[in-house]
């Protein structure tokens, strides 16, 4: 099942809030090491996790201020802060695994935001479920039938769904940059046509060097050769990654490319297949 949400719904909203809260924690304590998860239970948000910062924040105000920047009236916002403050979160070992399959892009994120609807796509059985306000259902259905004319399209209700932020968005330490690097590499491989399915990892044990390894996936070249190419083309040292990727997700306009610089394809020309 493929799930697609506009920027202010579902998992996307949890990811945005996780990043906003992490940045606010870092504003109050520059060197804080944080790992949090945002849970959206529709009637309230639950924020859990831990941070080395001892400064307790008003999370309700942070989320409300963000909504106000978007000129969105949401009424009463209930937030439960379950963050453990003043915790030592330093990790000596790192292991990050990234698995992803490329799906055909039939709908631009901008259309989800423009028409304000969310989707669940069952490609195997050719069912499509969409959720939106009643007044918009006709326009949304007319749009979807042009893209998915072979599918059974069903107006559904996602209001009882519970959403969790992805782990990467709640991180504040160096590990976050390695997550972004793997997403950055994946985007390049998909766009270059080298892969339709990736499975690789980065790990570091104690003081050992950082290691990149392809565990599996689907590639048009040999994995050993591709590993070498990736190590030659992409930056793996932490200072280069900090220069390349900004962790400030919520600056600027909210659009389909606002979530990080990992969507850039600036190294596409360096992936030469001989």
N, C-alpha and C positions, 0 to 999 in steps of 0.2 A: 504494500500500500504506500503510495507517494502522497505526502501531505504538504500542501502549500498554503501559506497564510500571508495576509497583508502585513505591513510592518508593525501595526499596532494591535495585532491579535496573536493568539496562540503562543507557540514557542518563541517566535520572533520578539514579542513583547517581553517575555521573560529574559531573553538574551540581552535586550537593550537595557533593561533595568539592572541586570547583574553587572554589566559594564559601567553603567552610571554610578552605581553604589561603590564599586571597586575604585573608580576614579575619585569619588568623594572621600573615601577612606585614605587614599594616597595624598589627597590635598591636605588632610589633617595630620598625616604621619607619612612623610615622604618615603621612608624605607620599609613601610609595612609590608608584610608577606600575608597574603589573603587568599582564601579559597571559600567561596560561597555558592549557594544554589538558590535561585528564585523559583518559588512554586506559585502558580496562579490557579486558585481554586474558585475563580469567578467572583465570589462574594468577598474575597480577601486575598492578599498576598502573604506568603510565608517566606521569610528569608532565614536560611540556616547556613551554618558553616563556622569558620573561625578566622581570626586575624590577629597578628601580633600587635596591632594598634590598641592602645588603651582608651582612645577617645570614642565614646559612645555617641553615635549619630542618631538624629531623628529621621528615620527612614521614610515615614509618612510624608514629611515635608519635602524630602528629596524627590520622591515619586510625584507628588503634587506639583512641584515646581517644573518638573519635566513636562507634565501634561499641559501646564499653563504656557510653556514655550511653544507648544503646538496649537495653542488656542483651542484646546479640547476640554469641554466641561464634563467632568466625570462624577460630580457630586462627592459624596463621602467615600474616602479611600481608607480601607482597613488594612493595616500592615502589622504582622506579628514578627518582631525581631528576636530570632533565636540564635544570633551570632554570639560565639564565645570570644570575648575581647581579651587581649593580653596573652594570647596563646603563642607558643613557639612553633612556627610552621616550617622551619628550615629543613629541607630534604637533601640528603647527600646523594641519593640515587635518583636517576630519571629513567622512566620507560614510557614512551608515548607511541601508541599504535594508531594508525589511520587506515580505515577501510571505507571505500566509497565506490559506487557504481554510477556510471554516466547514464543519464536518462535524456531522451529527446526533449528539447526546450520548446514546448508548444505555446506557453503563455509567459509573457514578460511580467516581472514583478510589478512593474508600473501599472499594469492593468488590474492586478489584484487591489492595489491601493486606490486606483481611480474609481473602480466600481465597488470597492469595499466588500469583497467576498473572500471566502476561504474554500479550499478544495481538498478532497480526498479522492485519489485516483486508483482504481483497481484494474491494472492493465490486463491481468490474467483473465478476468471474467468480463472485462469491458464495461465496468460500472463506474460512474462518476457521481460523487456526492458533493453538493455545494451548500454553503451556509451564508446568508446575508440578511439584511433587514427586509421585511415583507414588501416594502414599497419599491425595492430594487430588484426583486426576484425576476420580474419579466425581462428587464434589460440584461441581467446576468445570464439567464437561460438563453436568450437570443444570441449573446456573444459566444457562449460555450458550444452551442449547436454548430457554429461555424468552424470550430476547432476540433470537436469530438463528435462528428456526425455518425460514427459507427458505434458510439457508446450509449448505454442507457443512462440518462441524466436525471438525477433525483435531488429535489430540493429537500435538504435535511436540516437537522438542528444540532449544532455542536456545543450548545450552551452548558452542558453538563460535563464537558471534557476538562481534565486537569492537565496542566502543562508544566514542564520542568525546563529550566535553562540548561543549555549545553555546558559541559564542564569548563571549556576553554574561556567562556565569557566571564566566569567568576574568579579567574586567576589574576594575580597581580605580579607574580614573580617571573624569573627568567624562563621557566617552563612554558609560559604562555607564548613566547616567541617561537619556540620549537613547534608548537601546535600550528601556529600561523605559517611556518615554513612548510610543513607537510601539506597544508591546504593550498599554499602557493604553488608547490611542485605539482600537486594533483591537477590544478587548474591548467597549468601549462601542458601537461601530458594529454589531457582531454582535448584541449583546443588544437594541439599539434596532430592529433589523431594517432598518437603512439599507444594510447591505452583507452579501454572502455571500462576497466575495473582495476582498482589499485588496492594493494594490501602491503604496507610497509611500516617500518618503525624507526624510531631514534631511541638510543639508550646510552646511559652513562653510569658507570658503577664507581662510586667513590671518586678518586682523583684520576681515573682513567680517561682516555680521550673519548670524545663523542663519536658514536658509531651509527651509521645509517645502513639499513638492511631491507631489501625487498623480500617479503615473506611469501608472496603469491600474487595473484591477479591475472589480468589478461593484457598482453603486450604484443606488438608486432615485431619486436626485436628480442634478443636474448636478455634474460634478467641480469646476468653478470655484466654484460656490456652496458646496459642501461644504468645500473648502479654506478659504474665508473663515470658515465656521462653526467649523471646528476651531481655527483661529488665535484666534478670539474666546473659545472656551470653555475650551480646555486651556492650562495653564501651559507656557511654553517657556523661561523664564529659569532658569538653573542653580540659583540659590538656592531658588526655589520647588520645584524638582524634588528637591533634597536634603532639603527639609522633608517632602515628600509620600512619598518612597520610602525605605525602610530597606534597606541592603545586607546586613544581618545575617540571612542566610537560615536559619541553623541554631539560632536561639533559639526557645525554646518547644517545643510538641509538634509532631511530624511528622504533618501531615495534608494534605488536598488543597489547602489554601489557604496553606500555610506559605511558599511560595517568593516572596514579594514582594507589595507592596501594589498591583501593577498590576491585580490581579483585582477591586479595589474598583470599584463602579459609582456613586460618589458624585456624578458629574456627569451622570448619565443624564437628570435632569430639565431640564438646561440645553440639551439637544439638541432644540430646538423646530423642527419642520418646518412651514413656512408654505405 
